[in-house]
Amino acid sequence: MATDARRIDTHQHIVPPEYASWLAKNGVLAGGLPIPQWSAEGALDLMESAGVAAGILSVSTPGAHLGIDAEARAMARSVNEFAAGVAKAHPGRFGFFATLTLPDVDGAIAEAAHALDALGADGVVLLTNVRGVYLGDSSIDPLMEELNRREAVVFVHPSELPAPPVPGIPPFVADFLLDTTRAGINMCRQGWMERYPNVRIILSHGGGFIPYAAERIARMCSADGVAATGVENLHRFYFDTALSSSPYALPSLLAFADPTRITFGSDWPYAPKSRSLHFAQLLDEFKLSTEARRAINRANAEKLFPRLA
Protein backbone atom coordinates (compact mmCIF):
# COMPACT_ATOMS: atom_id res chain seq x y z
CA MET A 1 0.00 0.00 0.00
CA ALA A 2 2.75 2.46 0.88
CA THR A 3 4.50 4.54 -1.73
CA ASP A 4 7.68 3.89 0.25
CA ALA A 5 7.42 0.21 1.08
CA ARG A 6 10.11 0.36 3.74
CA ARG A 7 8.53 2.42 6.49
CA ILE A 8 9.85 2.45 10.04
CA ASP A 9 7.01 2.62 12.55
CA THR A 10 8.05 4.46 15.72
CA HIS A 11 4.61 4.25 17.37
CA GLN A 12 3.68 0.58 17.49
CA HIS A 13 2.58 -1.03 20.73
CA ILE A 14 3.22 -4.34 22.41
CA VAL A 15 1.03 -6.02 25.00
CA PRO A 16 2.95 -8.85 26.70
CA PRO A 17 0.57 -11.54 28.05
CA GLU A 18 1.78 -11.15 31.64
CA TYR A 19 1.27 -7.39 31.42
CA ALA A 20 -2.24 -7.79 29.97
CA SER A 21 -3.17 -10.20 32.77
CA TRP A 22 -1.78 -7.82 35.39
CA LEU A 23 -3.82 -4.90 34.04
CA ALA A 24 -6.95 -7.05 33.88
CA LYS A 25 -6.41 -8.20 37.48
CA ASN A 26 -6.22 -4.55 38.52
CA GLY A 27 -9.23 -3.53 36.42
CA VAL A 28 -7.17 -1.05 34.39
CA LEU A 29 -7.99 0.17 30.88
CA ALA A 30 -5.83 2.22 28.51
CA GLY A 31 -7.35 5.65 28.23
CA GLY A 32 -10.81 4.17 28.11
CA LEU A 33 -9.83 1.48 25.61
CA PRO A 34 -9.87 -2.23 26.44
CA ILE A 35 -6.45 -3.83 26.45
CA PRO A 36 -6.05 -5.43 23.00
CA GLN A 37 -4.65 -8.82 22.22
CA TRP A 38 -1.17 -8.77 20.75
CA SER A 39 0.90 -11.27 18.81
CA ALA A 40 4.02 -11.03 16.70
CA GLU A 41 2.03 -12.58 13.85
CA GLY A 42 -0.59 -9.85 14.12
CA ALA A 43 2.07 -7.15 14.19
CA LEU A 44 3.80 -8.56 11.12
CA ASP A 45 0.47 -8.80 9.32
CA LEU A 46 -0.19 -5.11 9.96
CA MET A 47 3.34 -4.25 8.89
CA GLU A 48 2.98 -6.18 5.64
CA SER A 49 -0.27 -4.38 4.84
CA ALA A 50 1.10 -0.94 5.74
CA GLY A 51 4.48 -1.35 4.07
CA VAL A 52 6.39 -1.26 7.35
CA ALA A 53 9.86 -2.75 7.40
CA ALA A 54 10.46 -2.35 11.14
CA GLY A 55 8.43 -1.36 14.17
CA ILE A 56 9.69 0.13 17.43
CA LEU A 57 7.50 -1.46 20.09
CA SER A 58 6.34 0.25 23.27
CA VAL A 59 3.94 -0.34 26.13
CA SER A 60 1.08 2.15 26.17
CA THR A 61 -0.58 3.85 29.12
CA PRO A 62 -0.88 3.07 32.04
CA GLY A 63 2.71 1.82 31.90
CA ALA A 64 4.17 -0.27 34.69
CA HIS A 65 3.56 1.82 37.81
CA LEU A 66 0.15 1.42 39.42
CA GLY A 67 1.25 2.66 42.84
CA ILE A 68 3.81 0.20 44.26
CA ASP A 69 7.50 0.70 43.40
CA ALA A 70 8.57 -2.92 43.79
CA GLU A 71 5.70 -4.16 41.65
CA ALA A 72 6.49 -1.55 38.99
CA ARG A 73 10.15 -2.58 38.88
CA ALA A 74 9.24 -6.24 38.41
CA MET A 75 6.68 -5.48 35.70
CA ALA A 76 8.98 -3.12 33.81
CA ARG A 77 11.69 -5.77 33.78
CA SER A 78 9.20 -8.38 32.59
CA VAL A 79 7.81 -6.34 29.69
CA ASN A 80 11.27 -5.19 28.60
CA GLU A 81 12.63 -8.71 28.54
CA PHE A 82 9.56 -9.84 26.60
CA ALA A 83 10.03 -7.05 24.03
CA ALA A 84 13.72 -7.82 23.72
CA GLY A 85 12.83 -11.44 23.06
CA VAL A 86 10.45 -10.45 20.28
CA ALA A 87 13.14 -8.28 18.69
CA LYS A 88 15.69 -11.08 18.94
CA ALA A 89 13.28 -13.60 17.40
CA HIS A 90 12.61 -11.33 14.40
CA PRO A 91 15.95 -9.71 13.49
CA GLY A 92 15.57 -6.37 11.79
CA ARG A 93 11.79 -6.28 12.12
CA PHE A 94 11.36 -5.00 15.66
CA GLY A 95 13.02 -2.72 18.15
CA PHE A 96 11.59 -1.45 21.42
CA PHE A 97 11.37 1.49 23.75
CA ALA A 98 12.06 0.40 27.31
CA THR A 99 9.30 0.77 29.88
CA LEU A 100 10.50 2.55 33.03
CA THR A 101 9.10 3.02 36.51
CA LEU A 102 8.29 6.71 37.00
CA PRO A 103 7.54 8.21 39.46
CA ASP A 104 10.12 5.82 40.97
CA VAL A 105 13.17 7.67 39.59
CA ASP A 106 15.82 5.39 41.05
CA GLY A 107 14.05 2.38 39.58
CA ALA A 108 13.71 4.17 36.25
CA ILE A 109 17.43 4.92 36.05
CA ALA A 110 18.31 1.32 36.91
CA GLU A 111 15.85 -0.12 34.40
CA ALA A 112 16.99 2.26 31.66
CA ALA A 113 20.58 1.09 32.18
CA HIS A 114 19.58 -2.57 32.07
CA ALA A 115 17.35 -2.17 29.02
CA LEU A 116 19.78 -0.04 27.01
CA ASP A 117 22.96 -1.92 27.96
CA ALA A 118 21.85 -5.52 28.38
CA LEU A 119 18.67 -5.81 26.31
CA GLY A 120 19.50 -3.55 23.37
CA ALA A 121 16.57 -1.16 23.74
CA ASP A 122 16.34 1.59 21.12
CA GLY A 123 15.29 4.21 23.68
CA VAL A 124 12.73 4.59 26.43
CA VAL A 125 9.02 5.39 26.61
CA LEU A 126 7.79 7.92 29.14
CA LEU A 127 4.18 8.79 29.88
CA THR A 128 3.17 12.45 29.73
CA ASN A 129 2.11 12.31 33.37
CA VAL A 130 1.89 9.75 36.14
CA ARG A 131 -0.86 10.60 38.62
CA GLY A 132 -0.52 14.30 37.88
CA VAL A 133 3.29 14.56 37.87
CA TYR A 134 4.12 15.78 34.37
CA LEU A 135 7.30 15.45 32.37
CA GLY A 136 9.30 18.57 33.13
CA ASP A 137 8.90 18.10 36.90
CA SER A 138 12.17 18.58 38.75
CA SER A 139 11.82 15.17 40.42
CA ILE A 140 12.56 13.56 37.02
CA ASP A 141 15.77 15.54 36.42
CA PRO A 142 18.15 12.75 37.57
CA LEU A 143 16.67 10.40 34.97
CA MET A 144 16.90 13.04 32.26
CA GLU A 145 20.53 13.72 33.15
CA GLU A 146 21.28 10.03 32.62
CA LEU A 147 19.32 9.87 29.37
CA ASN A 148 21.09 13.01 28.15
CA ARG A 149 24.45 11.41 28.94
CA ARG A 150 23.41 8.40 26.90
CA GLU A 151 22.03 10.52 24.02
CA ALA A 152 18.83 8.48 24.28
CA VAL A 153 15.65 8.64 22.25
CA VAL A 154 12.58 9.26 24.42
CA PHE A 155 9.16 8.37 23.07
CA VAL A 156 6.47 10.33 24.92
CA HIS A 157 3.07 8.68 25.05
CA PRO A 158 -0.07 10.34 26.44
CA SER A 159 -1.75 9.25 29.61
CA GLU A 160 -5.06 10.15 31.21
CA LEU A 161 -5.53 13.69 32.45
CA PRO A 162 -5.48 13.98 36.24
CA ALA A 163 -9.17 14.89 36.08
CA PRO A 164 -12.41 13.02 35.42
CA PRO A 165 -13.24 12.49 31.74
CA VAL A 166 -16.38 13.95 30.24
CA PRO A 167 -19.11 11.28 30.47
CA GLY A 168 -19.29 9.40 27.20
CA ILE A 169 -15.98 10.76 25.87
CA PRO A 170 -13.14 8.34 26.71
CA PRO A 171 -9.73 9.89 27.43
CA PHE A 172 -8.14 8.58 24.22
CA VAL A 173 -10.49 10.66 22.07
CA ALA A 174 -9.33 14.15 23.04
CA ASP A 175 -7.72 14.12 26.49
CA PHE A 176 -4.66 12.32 25.10
CA LEU A 177 -4.01 15.25 22.78
CA LEU A 178 -4.28 17.79 25.57
CA ASP A 179 -2.10 15.66 27.83
CA THR A 180 0.65 15.58 25.19
CA THR A 181 0.36 19.33 24.78
CA ARG A 182 0.57 19.88 28.54
CA ALA A 183 3.70 17.74 28.78
CA GLY A 184 5.35 19.47 25.84
CA ILE A 185 4.70 22.90 27.34
CA ASN A 186 5.98 21.84 30.75
CA MET A 187 9.17 20.26 29.39
CA CYS A 188 9.94 23.48 27.53
CA ARG A 189 8.92 25.78 30.40
CA GLN A 190 11.16 23.89 32.83
CA GLY A 191 14.17 24.16 30.54
CA TRP A 192 14.47 20.54 29.50
CA MET A 193 15.10 21.35 25.83
CA GLU A 194 18.14 23.47 26.72
CA ARG A 195 19.46 21.38 29.62
CA TYR A 196 19.12 18.00 27.90
CA PRO A 197 20.01 18.75 24.27
CA ASN A 198 21.26 15.23 23.56
CA VAL A 199 17.88 13.62 24.29
CA ARG A 200 15.73 13.22 21.17
CA ILE A 201 12.08 13.46 22.25
CA ILE A 202 9.27 12.15 20.02
CA LEU A 203 5.78 13.43 20.82
CA SER A 204 2.91 11.10 19.91
CA HIS A 205 -0.02 11.86 17.63
CA GLY A 206 1.47 14.84 15.84
CA GLY A 207 2.29 16.52 19.13
CA GLY A 208 -1.30 16.90 20.27
CA PHE A 209 -2.31 20.53 19.73
CA ILE A 210 1.23 21.90 19.73
CA PRO A 211 1.63 22.58 15.98
CA TYR A 212 -1.81 24.21 15.75
CA ALA A 213 -1.39 26.32 18.90
CA ALA A 214 2.38 26.93 18.86
CA GLU A 215 2.20 30.70 18.62
CA ARG A 216 -0.48 30.91 21.31
CA ILE A 217 1.46 28.80 23.81
CA ALA A 218 4.97 29.99 22.89
CA ARG A 219 5.55 32.36 25.82
CA MET A 220 4.76 29.55 28.27
CA CYS A 221 7.26 27.30 26.49
CA SER A 222 10.25 29.34 27.59
CA ALA A 223 11.74 29.89 31.02
CA ASP A 224 12.19 33.57 30.16
CA GLY A 225 8.69 34.07 28.75
CA VAL A 226 9.97 35.10 25.32
CA ALA A 227 7.78 33.78 22.52
CA ALA A 228 10.62 33.32 20.03
CA THR A 229 12.52 31.18 22.54
CA GLY A 230 9.39 29.14 23.18
CA VAL A 231 8.89 28.44 19.48
CA GLU A 232 12.55 27.45 19.20
CA ASN A 233 12.11 25.02 22.09
CA LEU A 234 9.00 23.49 20.52
CA HIS A 235 10.85 23.03 17.24
CA ARG A 236 13.30 20.72 19.02
CA PHE A 237 10.68 17.99 19.44
CA TYR A 238 10.10 15.16 17.00
CA PHE A 239 6.52 14.23 16.11
CA ASP A 240 4.93 11.00 14.89
CA THR A 241 1.99 10.64 12.51
CA ALA A 242 0.00 8.10 14.55
CA LEU A 243 -3.71 8.86 13.92
CA SER A 244 -2.57 12.31 12.74
CA SER A 245 -1.98 12.02 9.00
CA SER A 246 -5.34 13.40 7.93
CA PRO A 247 -5.70 16.21 5.36
CA TYR A 248 -6.78 18.40 8.31
CA ALA A 249 -3.92 17.67 10.73
CA LEU A 250 -0.97 17.30 8.36
CA PRO A 251 -1.02 20.87 6.99
CA SER A 252 -0.64 22.24 10.52
CA LEU A 253 2.05 19.73 11.45
CA LEU A 254 4.03 20.37 8.27
CA ALA A 255 3.64 24.14 8.59
CA PHE A 256 5.19 23.98 12.05
CA ALA A 257 7.61 21.05 12.15
CA ASP A 258 10.67 20.50 10.03
CA PRO A 259 9.91 17.43 7.84
CA THR A 260 13.15 15.91 9.13
CA ARG A 261 11.54 15.67 12.59
CA ILE A 262 8.42 13.69 11.68
CA THR A 263 8.24 9.89 11.84
CA PHE A 264 5.61 7.39 10.78
CA GLY A 265 3.38 5.82 13.44
CA SER A 266 0.61 3.23 13.20
CA ASP A 267 -0.60 3.05 16.85
CA TRP A 268 -1.41 -0.65 16.31
CA PRO A 269 -3.01 -2.57 18.02
CA TYR A 270 -4.71 0.10 20.16
CA ALA A 271 -5.73 1.47 16.79
CA PRO A 272 -7.14 -1.61 15.06
CA LYS A 273 -5.71 -2.63 11.71
CA SER A 274 -8.45 -0.87 9.71
CA ARG A 275 -7.75 2.47 11.45
CA SER A 276 -3.99 2.11 11.18
CA LEU A 277 -4.28 1.41 7.45
CA HIS A 278 -6.77 4.27 7.00
CA PHE A 279 -4.29 6.81 8.34
CA ALA A 280 -1.41 5.21 6.43
CA GLN A 281 -3.43 5.60 3.24
CA LEU A 282 -4.21 9.23 4.05
CA LEU A 283 -0.47 9.83 4.40
CA ASP A 284 0.16 8.12 1.06
CA GLU A 285 -2.48 10.29 -0.61
CA PHE A 286 -1.26 13.57 0.89
CA LYS A 287 0.78 15.70 -1.51
CA LEU A 288 4.42 15.61 -0.42
CA SER A 289 7.75 15.93 -2.16
CA THR A 290 9.58 12.65 -2.72
CA GLU A 291 12.23 13.78 -0.25
CA ALA A 292 9.74 14.68 2.47
CA ARG A 293 7.80 11.45 1.99
CA ARG A 294 10.89 9.32 2.33
CA ALA A 295 12.00 11.34 5.35
CA ILE A 296 8.72 10.75 7.18
CA ASN A 297 8.35 7.13 6.15
CA ARG A 298 11.90 6.06 6.87
CA ALA A 299 14.90 8.39 6.69
CA ASN A 300 14.20 10.33 9.88
CA ALA A 301 13.84 7.12 11.87
CA GLU A 302 17.06 5.80 10.33
CA LYS A 303 18.89 8.79 11.81
CA LEU A 304 17.34 8.17 15.22
CA PHE A 305 17.97 4.41 15.04
CA PRO A 306 21.04 3.89 12.80
CA ARG A 307 20.96 0.11 13.27
CA LEU A 308 17.79 0.04 11.14
CA ALA A 309 19.37 1.96 8.26
N, C-alpha and C positions, 0 to 999 in steps of 0.2 A: 504494500500500500504506500509506503513512504517514498518520496522522491529521492531521499538519501537513505538507502537501505541498511545503513550501518549506524543507526542512532545509538547513543549512550543515554540511558535513562537514569537520571540522578534522583528521582523521586518514585521509587518502587518499594513497596512494603513487604515485610516478612512477618509471619505469625507462627512462631514455633509452637508445636502442640502443647508443650508444658506451660508456655506463657498463656496460650488461649485457655487452658484449663484453670490456671491460676486466676485469670480475670473473671472467668465464669463463676468460680467458687466465691469470689468477692463481689459478684453482682455488678461488675464494671463494664460499661460500654465505651465506645470511642467517639466522643463528641456527639452522642445520640445515635450512632450507628452500631448495629450488632457486629461483633467480632467475626470477620469472614474466615472461611476455611482457606488454607494456603497449601500449595504443594509446588515443588520444583517443576513438575510437569505442567501445572497450570500457568506458572510464570513463563515458562519457555513457550507455551502456546500463545500467550499474549504477545510475547516478544516477537515470535514469528509473524504474527498478524500485523503488528505495528512496525515491523522493520527495525527492531531493536537488537543490536549486537550484544550489548552488555547492560546489565542493570545493577545499580548500587542499592542494596537492600537496607531497609531501616525499619525499626519498630516504631509504630505510630503512638499517639497519645492513648493511654495515660502513662506510657513509659514503664519504668520498673519500680518506682517509689510510690507506694500507697500509704506510707506513714511510718514504716519501721525500717531503720537503716540496715539492720542485718539481713532482713528479708530482701530488701532492694539489692544489696550487694550480691546475694546468692542468685537472684533472678537475672540481674544484669550479666553476671558471668555465664549463666545458662544460655541466655539468648545469644550472647556474643559467640560462644563456642558452637552453638547450632548454626549460626550464620556463617561462621568460618568454615564449618564442615560442608555447607552447601557450596560455598565458593571453591573449596578444594575439590569437591566431587564434579564440578563443572568448570574446568579451567577456562579462563577468558570470558566466561558468560556472566559471572556474578562477582561483585565486590560487596562491601557492607560498611555502613556507618555504625560505629560502636555505640551501644546503649550505655549510658552512665547513670549515676545515682543521685543527681541533685534532688533535694537541697543538701544531701550529704556530700560536702565538697571533698573531704579526705577520701571517701570511697570513690568519688568520681575521678580524682587524680590517679588513684591506684588502678582503677579499671581502665582508664584511658591508656596508661602505660602498658598494662597487660595486653589489651586489645591491639594497640598499635605495634608493639614490639614482638609479642609472641604469636598473635593470631593474624597479623597482616591486615588489620582494618585499614580502610581507605580514608578514614576521618571519624568524626563522632557526630551523633545526633543529639541536639538539645531542644527541649520543649520551650516555647515562648515564655511560659510561666509554670511554676509548680506551686499550687495553693496560694497564688497571689504574689509570689516572689518572682519578679520578671528578670529576664536577661538584662544586664546592665547593673544589677544590684551589686553593691560592693562586696557582699559575702561571696560572690562567685569569682572575684578577682584572682585568687590563687590558682584556680583551674585555668583561667584565661591566660595567666602568665606562663603556665606550663604548655598550653596549646600554642601560644605565640612562639615559645622557644622551639617547639617541634614543627612550626610552620604548617599547622594542621588545617584541614578543611572541616568546617562546622556546618552541618545541615540543620537549619532551624525549622522545626515543625510546630504548627499551632496546637494549642491546648484549649481547654474550656475557659471562658472568662470567669474570674472569681466573682460571679454574680449569677442569679437565677436566669435561665433562658426564658425567652418569651414563650408562653404556652403555644404548642403546636409548631414552633420553629426550632428544630434541633440545632445545637451549637455549630455543627459542621456547615450549615447553610450560609450563615453570615458572620457569626461570632468568631469563627476561625480567622476570617479576613481582618477583623478588627484586632484580634489578639496578635496577629503577625505585625500589624501596623504599630500597635502599642510597644511591642518588643523592639522593633526597629528604631522607633523614636527614642526609647529609653537607652538602648545601646549607644546611640549617637550622643544623646544628652549627657551621658555619664562618661564620655570620652573614650569609649572602647575602640572606635575606629582609628583614633590617633595613637592610643597606648598599645594596641595590639595589631600593628600593621601587617604582621606576617600571617595572621589568621584569615583564611578566605571563608566568608560567611555567605551561604546560600539561603535566601528567604523563599519559603514555599509559596505556591499559588500566585506567582507574579508579584510577590511582595505585598499581598493584601491590597490596601488602598494607597500604598506609598507612591507609586508612579502618578496616580490621578491627583493626589493631594499634596505632592511634594512642595510646591511653593507655599501652600497654606501652612504646612507644619514645619517649614524649614527653620524658623527661629528657635523652635523647641528642640531641634536636632543638633544643636551646637551648645557647648558649655558657655560660650560667650554671648549667646543670643543673637549672633549675626546670621542673617538668612543665607548669605553666600557660603559661609562655612558649613551651615546645615545641609545645603544642597550638595556640597562637595562630600560631606560625610555619607549622605545617602547614596551617592554615586559609587561608593566603595563596595556596596553589597553586590552579590550575584543574585539572580532571580531564576526560578524554574517556571516552566509553562504548564505545570499540572493543573488541569481544569481551568486554564487561563489563556488558551490560545484561540479565543473567539474573535470574530471581526469587530467586537466591541472593546474587548480588553487589550488586544495586541497593539492597536494604534497608540494607546496611552503608554504601555510598557516600552514600546520601541521609541516613542518620542522622548522618554525619560532616560532609559538605560542604554548604555553602550551595547551594541549587539554582541560584543565579545564577552559580556557578562550575563548571558542568558543561556540556560541549559534546558534540555528536553526533560519533561516529567510525565509519567503516565498515571500515578497515584493508584495503580492496581495493587491489591484487590479491593481496597476500600472503595475505589471507583470500580464498578464491575467492568468486565471486558467491553461491553457495548459503549459505555461512557468513555472509557480510555481511548477506544478507537475513534469515537466521535470527535474528540478534541484533537487527536492526532491527524485526522482527516482535515479538520478546520485549519490546522497549522500547514498542512500540505497545500491547501487551496489558497492560503493567504499570499498576497503578492510580496515576494522578497527577492533580493538579489541572490544569485547563486552563492556568493561568498557568505552573506548573512545566513542563508538557509543551512549551509554546511557548518557554520559556526555554532548555530543553535542546536542542530541535530547531533553534532559530534565534536567539532574541533575545540570548542570551549572546554568540554569535559576532558578531552585529551590533555589539555594543559593543566587541568586540576589533578588529573589522575594519569600521569605519564605511562604507567604500566599498561594502560588500555590502548595506547596509541598504536 
